[in-house]
Amino acid sequence: MKSSERNFARRIDLTSLQLFVAVCELGSIGKAAEREFIAASAVSKRLSDLEATLDTPLLYRHTRGVDLTPAGESLLHHARSVLFSLEKMQSELSEYADGVRGHVRVHASISAIVQFLPEDLGAFTREHSGIKIDLEEHLSTEVVRAVQEGAADLGICNTADGAGDLQALPYRSDKLVLIVPRGHPLCAQGAIRFEAALDYDQVGLHSNSSIYLAMREAAARLGRTIKLRIHVTGLDAMCRMIHNGLGVGVMPQRAFELTHGVGELESIPLLDSWAERQIQLVARDFSTLPLTARLLVEHLTQPTAPAARAKPAHTGAAPAGAAA
């Protein structure tokens, strides 16, 4: 950190930032003073000092209250981020006092979460009960960005679009299949190329999901377009839409098997090369990860990890893909 940056950090007072946010939220110095149990004159003085420190006006003051200047809008964004980070830091540190020995922040794609992570993370936490895993679901592109920006220690996603300057390790592979209602005309063909599915309406995942991007690129290479009927955010929702005749859709085979009770559906293997996917672990530098994160990486990259052995749980009903 440069000397000028250190000096700036020392000049910024957290209490003043909290009061600034309160004034912005309530639109009034007086109302903010009442909420924060402090004199209005003291709030006004802190805001004036903050403007002097930043050498720019932050608020337009008028008889009805205050409005933000462009600089004030920028500061509000950053102040909320700083205060949120402090709250999260306080929450995590308080857990250490309760016996937690470490945190690992993980962002993962829906494919990884549905297919593999429940078994893998469950086994890890049983072996390391003092380590807390904070897991968030995001699109693969967002997972990569979160790791690059330091919002996550570890990412788990499909990196077909590239992971930039991140390091990557193999985690799992999956196979995309076409999901259709039972008795659909395509079922008679057995394994197909995706091109055959383009004649039908599609139920797609989020427009920026790795699966939908791969579908769109495959269609573009064929000079075709996808007849998108609806976008959904979850695999269960996709199965329900397909079951009710809204189109066909692409999802990982294992994920379909795990949701086999959702509708009368069948899976058709796709012969396209892009249907064979690699899910990877990504980090800025695996060697510099905290010990807790390195333990998790070691666990997830074991060739005999639980998810590699696990089979989908079955009820009395036959799997929806059994006839495929």
N, C-alpha and C positions, 0 to 999 in steps of 0.2 A: 504494500500500500504506500502510495506517495505521501510525502509530508503534508502536502496541501489537503489530501483526502483525509488523513488522520486529524488534522486541525478542524476540518469541516465536521467530522463525526463528533468531535469533542464539543463543538459549539452548538450542536442540535440537542435540545432538551426534550426528553421523551414526554414529560408532563405537558409541555407546550404542544407537542404533536397531538396528544390525546385531546387537549382542549380545542385545538384547531379542528379536529375531526368532529367533535361535538358541536361546535359552532356551525360547521358546514351542514351537518345532519339536521340541525334544528333551525338554521337560517337566522339565528339571533344570538348575540352575545349574552343578553339577559337570560334567555331560556337555557342556554348552555351553562351559565353560572349557577342557575337554580338546580339543574340536574346533577352538576358536579360538586355542589355544596361549596362554592367558592364565590367571593365577591366579584361582581361584574367588572369593577375597576381592575382587579387582579388579572382577570381573563384578558381584558383589553390591553393591559401592559405586556402580558406574555406574547400576545399576537403581534404587538408593535415590535417587541424585541426579536421575534422570529422573522418578521419582515426585514428588520435591520440586519440580521445575520445573513439572510439570503440576498439582501440588497435588491429587493423587488417587492412591489405591493402584491398582496395575496387576496385581499378582500376589497370590494366596493362597499363602503359603509353609507347607509342612508337611513331615513327615519323609520322605515318599515323593517329594517334588519340589515342583512348583508348579502352580497352576491360574490361569487368567486371570479377572480381575474383568471386569464389563461394560465398564469403561473400557479395560481391557487388550485386550479383543477388538476394540474400535474402533481403538485405536492399532495393533494388529497389522495390520489391514486397510490403514490409511494408510501404515504403515511399509513394508509390502511394495510398495505402489504407488510410494512415493518411491524405494526402492532399485532397483526395476525401471526406473524412469525414468532413474536415474543410470547404470545399466548400458547402457541404450539410448543415452544421451547419449555415454558413453565409446566405444561401438561406432561411432556415426556420426562422432564427431570423429576417431577413428583412421583412418577412411576418407578424410578430407580429406588426411591426411598421405600417403596412397597415391595421391593424384591426383584424388579425387572433389571436384568443385567445388560440389556442392549436393545436397540431398535434397528430394524432393516426396513427401509422404505422401498417398496416394490410397485412398479406400474406394469400391467400386463394386458395383453389383448384378450378379447372375449373367447377366442378359440383356445388359448392357453388356459384360461380360468375354467372353462367348461370341461375341457377334455382331461387335463393333467394335474392342475395345481391343487385341487382339494386333497387328493391322496398324498402328493408329495409334501405339501406344506403341513398336512396333518401329521405325517410321520416325523417331519423335522421338529415340530413344536413338542411332540412327545419325547424326543431325544434332548431337546434344549428348551425346557419349560421356562427358563428365565429370559428368553429372547422373544421380543414382541415383533411381529411382522405387520407393518401397515401396508395393506394391499389395496390398490385402486385399479379399476378397469378403465382402459382407454383404447382408442384406435391405435394401430401400430405406429402410424406417423407421429401421433401425440406421445406415445411411449418413448420413441427415439428422442423427441425434442425435450421431454422431461429429464431424461438422463443427461443430455447435452447441457441443459441449463442447471443441473444440480438439484432439481426438484425430487428426483428419485435416485437412490443408490444403484438400483439394479432394474433393468427392463427385460421383459419377456415378450417377444413378439416375432412376427414374420418380417424379415428384413429384405424382402425381394426388391424393394425400392431403394435399398442402400441404407447403411447406418452412419454415413458420413465419416467422421474421424473417430467413432467409437470402436472399442474392441468387442469382439463377438465370440461366443462359444456355442457349440451345438447343444441343444436341449432335447427336442423331440422332432419327429416328422409326422405329418398327417396327410391324408388323402381326401381331396374334395370330390364330392359326388353330387349328382343331380337328384333332388327330391321331387317326387311327383305323386299325385293321388293314385291310390291303388287302382289298377286297371287302365292306366294312361297308355295311349298308343305307343309311346317310346319304350315301354317296358318290354315289348316283344323283341326289341333289337338287342337286348343285353347291354354290354358296354358300348358307349357312344362317344363321339366327339362333341364338344360344346356347340359346334355349329348347328347340330340337329335341334338343339333346344331353342335356338334363336327364332324359330317359327312360332313360339308360344309366348304368352305373357309371362313376365318374370316378377317374382317377389324378391326384392334385393335388400341386403343390409345397408347400413349407412353409406352414403355416396363416397365417403373418404375411407371406408374400410378396405383392408388389403384384398379381401375376396372380391368386393365389387369392382375395385380398380383393375384387378386381373381379368375379370369378366369383360369389362369395358374395353380393355386393351386387346383382348382376344377377338372381340367383335369388330373392332376397328381394323385389325389386320386382315379380316375377311371382307372388309368393305361393307359391314352390316352394322346395324344399331340394335340396342337392346330394347325390347318392348316392355319397358318398366311399368308395372301396374301400381306398385306400392313399395315404399321403403319402410323397413322395420328396424328396431334397435336390438332385438334379441332373437335367439334361435328358436325358442318356444313359440314366439309370436309368428315367426316365419312358417313353422310347421302348421300352426292353426290357420293361417291365411291360405296355405296350399291345400290343406284338407277341405277348406270351404270354397275351393274352385277359383281362387284369385290368381292362379298362375303356378309356375314351377320355380324352384330356387336351388341355389348352390350352397352347400355347407360341408364341413368336415364329416367324414364317415363316422368317426368315434362320437362326435357330438350328436349326430343323428341317432346312433344306437342308445346313447344315454337319455334321449328324449323320446324313446320309442312309444311311449304311451300317449303321445299327442297326435291324435288323428289316425286315419287309415291311409298310410303312406308307404311308398317304396323308394329305395335308393338305387340309382343307376350309376355304375362306375363311369368316370370320365377318362378318356384315353389321352387327353391333351397333356403335354409335358408340364404346364404350369399348375396342373391339378395335384402334382406331387410337391409338397411344400416342406420347408425346414423352419422350425420355430427355434429361435436362438435367445441366449442370454446376452444382453449388451450392457456395457459399463464404460465409463470414461477410461478407467485403468483398473483392471482386476487386482493388480498387485498392491494398489494403494487403498483398496476398500477397507473399511473397518473390519476387525476380526469377525464380528458377528455376521457381516455380509459375506465374508470369504467362507465362513462355515456353511452358509446357505448355498453358495455357488458350488462348493464341493459336494454337498448333498444332492443338488439338482443335476449335476453332471455325472453322477454315478451310473454306470450302465445297468445296474439292477435296481434303479429307483422304483418306488412302489407303483407309480402310474404306468411304468413299462410292463409290469406284470398284471396290473389290475384288469379285470373284465367288467363290463357294464353290469350293474345289478338288474336282475329280471324279476318281474312279478309273474303272476299266473298267465297274463296275456302274452301272446306271441309278439316279438319285435316287429315294428312297422316295416323294417327293411327285410324281413325274413323271406318274402316272396320274390325279392329282387334278384 
